[in-house]
Amino acid sequence: MDEYPWSSGPEVPAADLVRKSWDATVAALPVEARITGEVIGRQRFRVFIRIDGVPYAIALAEVTAMPLGMDLPDLGASVSAKAIGHAVHNHQVRVRLDEWRAAHE
């Protein structure tokens, strides 16, 4: 089995619902907003997070924001983060995980 599968099932919001809810997501999660959620997708250079309290929002934490020596969180891990931007083209909230921010301090 691939180490980096994309999740499917009830924990992953449908793409059309994510798209339709985009304006509400951006309003609810402006840059600097704090989020918590569960890792629902893990790939070589990023993790995808289902955001608590915003049912049709997906967060993306990219390796470009990850300090050297840190690892990506596992599927199912609970994480907290800060919103650092919005990827309009694919309807994702870009985040920096707290554990990565702490490593910079």
Order of alpha helices (4+ residues) and beta strands (2+ residues): alpha-alpha-beta-beta-beta-beta-beta-alpha
